[in-house]
Amino acid sequence: METMLFYLFAGVAVILSLAMIAAKKPVTSAVCLVGVMFALAALFALLHAHLIAALQILVYAGAIMVLFMFVIMLLNLREKEGLAARHQIVAQAAGVALLGALLIPFMTLATLEKGPLSAIAPERFGTTAAVGELLYTEYLLPFEIASALLLAALVGAVALVKIRMR
Amino acid sequence: MITLNHYLVLAAILFVVGVTGVLTRRNLIVVMMSIELMLNAVNLTFIAFARYFNDMTGHVFVFMVMAVAAAEAAVGLAVILALFRNRETVDADEVRVMKG
């Protein structure tokens, strides 16, 4: 059952991500990316990361992608894009192939006892209470820094967009 | 039986797809979406390793990555908007002020 679900969502994620980078219109890309986010949220739930799965849908699919949609609609671009810049296509293909070749040793390196995930997760693993407890005790300082970062990004974004309005 | 390596391979595939998007697309909005895809692939490895070691530190890391991604999307899209106001384009090839 778990195997079936993994292959289902993994296939959806890969196919939709490929559709995302191949799509001509930015709106199509955005919708495909929302689909990838949902598939990944399902995979997170399979890995017993329940809080992260919920946050994935709320923050990524809900907030960030809506922001992208707003900007796409605001700009209302004329379409004139092909898939690849023709004169650089060799360099691009070589770069992607090189990166893929670099990642393969890493994956074989990570064969930690062939890594079967333990069948039963510990009690409370990945629940809101457990992750929240960790966030508010051991990782309190990074948590506060993240809030400062979000505030800075908010002010920065408003300042950037407003500066040209007379 | 799904092992850790299944998740790592899936994350690597998604990451490479994201890199391909950044390298081949010229629409800056699609480039930013590809960056989000790469961040998500990394999140998947964090969660898979957290499950493998039964250690929830990875969940905290993913939480932080999400905060940074939200900040990055907000500022990046603001930059793209400012760019569009000045130049009427979001094509990466047409933005070459520093190229001389």
Contacts between the chains, C-beta under 8 A, distances in Angstrom:
chain1	res1	chain2	res2	distance
A	2	B	2	5.8
A	3	B	1	6.9
A	3	B	2	5.6
A	6	B	2	4.8
A	6	B	6	6.4
A	10	B	6	7.7
A	10	B	10	4.9
A	13	B	10	7.1
A	13	B	14	6.4
A	14	B	10	7.3
A	14	B	13	5.8
A	14	B	14	6.9
A	14	B	17	7.3
A	17	B	14	5.7
A	17	B	17	4.6
A	17	B	18	7.4
A	17	B	37	5.8
A	18	B	17	6.1
A	20	B	17	7.9
A	20	B	21	6.9
A	20	B	30	7.8
A	20	B	33	6.6
A	20	B	34	7.6
A	20	B	37	7.0
A	21	B	17	6.3
A	21	B	18	8.0
A	21	B	20	5.9
A	21	B	21	3.7
A	21	B	24	7.0
A	21	B	25	6.4
A	21	B	30	7.3
A	21	B	34	6.3
A	26	B	27	5.9
A	26	B	29	4.9
A	26	B	30	5.7
A	26	B	33	8.0
A	29	B	29	7.9
A	29	B	30	5.2
A	29	B	33	5.7
A	30	B	33	6.6
A	33	B	33	5.2
A	33	B	36	6.7
A	33	B	37	6.6
A	36	B	14	7.7
A	36	B	37	6.5
A	36	B	40	7.0
A	37	B	40	6.9
A	40	B	40	5.6
A	40	B	43	7.4
A	40	B	44	6.2
A	43	B	7	7.4
A	43	B	10	7.8
A	43	B	44	6.5
A	43	B	47	7.9
A	44	B	44	7.7
A	44	B	47	5.4
A	47	B	7	7.4
A	47	B	47	5.1
A	47	B	48	6.2
A	47	B	50	7.6
A	47	B	51	4.4
A	48	B	51	6.1
A	49	B	47	4.8
A	49	B	50	6.9
A	49	B	51	7.3
A	49	B	59	5.8
A	49	B	62	7.6
A	51	B	59	6.8
A	52	B	43	7.7
A	52	B	47	6.2
A	52	B	59	5.6
A	52	B	62	5.3
A	52	B	63	7.3
A	55	B	63	7.1
A	55	B	66	6.2
A	56	B	43	7.8
A	56	B	66	7.8
A	59	B	66	5.2
A	59	B	69	8.0
A	59	B	70	6.3
A	60	B	36	7.3
A	60	B	40	7.2
A	60	B	66	7.2
A	60	B	69	7.5
A	63	B	70	6.7
A	64	B	36	6.7
A	64	B	69	6.7
A	64	B	70	6.0
A	64	B	73	4.8
A	67	B	73	5.7
A	67	B	74	6.8
A	67	B	77	6.0
A	68	B	29	6.7
A	68	B	32	7.5
A	68	B	33	6.5
A	68	B	73	7.2
A	68	B	77	7.0
A	71	B	29	6.5
A	71	B	77	4.8
A	71	B	80	6.5
A	71	B	81	6.5
A	72	B	29	6.1
A	74	B	81	7.1
A	75	B	29	7.7
A	75	B	80	7.8
A	75	B	81	7.6
A	75	B	84	5.4
A	75	B	90	6.4
A	77	B	27	7.6
A	77	B	90	6.6
A	80	B	91	7.9
A	81	B	25	7.4
A	81	B	26	6.0
A	81	B	27	5.5
A	81	B	91	7.5
A	83	B	24	6.2
A	83	B	25	7.6
A	84	B	24	4.5
A	85	B	24	7.4
A	85	B	26	6.2
A	85	B	93	6.4
A	92	B	20	7.9
A	92	B	23	4.6
A	92	B	24	5.4
A	95	B	19	7.7
A	95	B	23	5.7
A	96	B	16	6.6
A	96	B	19	6.2
A	96	B	20	5.0
A	96	B	23	6.3
A	99	B	16	6.1
A	99	B	19	5.6
A	100	B	12	8.0
A	100	B	16	5.2
A	103	B	12	4.7
A	103	B	15	7.3
A	103	B	16	6.8
A	106	B	12	7.6
A	107	B	5	6.7
A	107	B	8	5.4
A	107	B	9	5.9
A	107	B	12	5.9
A	110	B	4	7.3
A	110	B	5	6.9
A	110	B	8	5.7
A	111	B	5	6.5
A	112	B	4	6.7
A	112	B	52	7.2
A	114	B	3	6.0
A	114	B	5	7.3
A	115	B	3	4.5
A	115	B	4	3.1
A	115	B	5	5.6
A	115	B	52	5.9
A	116	B	1	6.2
A	116	B	3	5.4
A	116	B	4	7.8
A	117	B	2	6.8
A	117	B	3	6.7
A	117	B	4	6.3
A	117	B	51	5.5
A	117	B	52	6.0
A	118	B	54	6.6
A	121	B	51	7.2
A	121	B	54	7.1
A	122	B	54	5.6
A	125	B	54	6.6
A	125	B	56	6.9
A	126	B	50	7.8
A	126	B	56	6.6
A	126	B	59	6.3
A	130	B	56	6.1
A	131	B	56	5.9
A	131	B	59	4.9
A	131	B	60	6.8
A	131	B	63	7.3
A	134	B	56	5.7
A	134	B	57	7.4
A	134	B	59	7.5
A	134	B	60	5.6
A	135	B	60	6.0
A	135	B	63	6.8
A	139	B	60	5.0
A	142	B	60	7.5
A	142	B	64	6.0
A	146	B	63	7.8
A	146	B	64	5.7
A	146	B	67	4.1
A	146	B	68	7.6
A	149	B	67	6.5
A	149	B	68	6.9
A	149	B	71	5.4
A	150	B	67	6.0
A	150	B	70	6.7
A	150	B	71	5.7
A	152	B	71	7.5
A	153	B	70	7.4
A	153	B	71	3.4
A	153	B	72	7.7
A	153	B	74	5.0
A	153	B	75	5.3
A	154	B	74	6.8
A	156	B	74	7.9
A	156	B	75	5.4
A	156	B	78	7.2
A	157	B	74	4.4
A	157	B	75	5.3
A	157	B	77	7.5
A	157	B	78	4.0
A	158	B	78	7.8
A	160	B	75	7.1
A	160	B	78	4.1
A	160	B	79	6.2
A	160	B	81	7.7
A	160	B	82	5.4
A	161	B	78	4.9
A	161	B	81	5.3
A	161	B	82	6.3
A	163	B	82	7.4
A	164	B	82	6.4
A	164	B	85	5.3
A	164	B	86	7.5
